[in-house]
Amino acid sequence: MRKFDLVITVSLLLILATGCSTKSAPEGSATPTIGAVDLTPGMIEPGVGIKEVKLGATQAEVEPVLGPPTSQDVNEFVEGQIYLLYHSKGIELTLQDDKVQVITLHAKSGEWSAYTGGTVEGVGVGSTSEEIMAALGTPDEKADQSLTYGKKGLRFRFAQDRAKGARAETLSLVIPE
């Protein structure tokens, strides 16, 4: 029963973090186009974290490395859940009960700077779905605006239909299934 609860909790966190981190363009306006990002391979370790922060780290462990967040939000629907937003670094952290549960990396868009780290295969935010699938193989799930590698703990989201050449707007790292 515990494993089932963990799967449900992680799934809920991923859905909430993804929804929180993606802003829709105002009605009638064009969806922003995400450009290619010059990535530094090896800064993202699927299922573990990024060079700066590991999944499971506490806020006290995060702040000496990243500094204070640009802003911090509380999820009013999930007790003990907060978001630490580092706009200039392209990093968003979802903490549950003071532990990093989701690391969401952003491409340049609005107030967000691009996170320029990539996996050892060289993919990250700003990569196309073709580049991602060539590097990581067939995803566990794919939709018009997402590719999910649940066993690796990665989820790429696209602002536009990925089949039309869109680039990844965000990359979320979670504990692998």
Buried (B, 14 or more C-beta within 10 A) or exposed (E): EEEEEEEEBBEBBBEBBBEBBBEEEEEEEEEBEBEEBEBBBEBBBBBBBBEBBBBEBEBEBBEEEBEEBBEEBEBEEBEEBBBBBBBEBBBBBBBBEEBBBBBBBBBBBEEBBBBBBBBEBEBBBBBBBEBBBEBBEEBBEBEEBBBBBBEBBBBBBBBBEBEEEBBBBBBBBBBBB
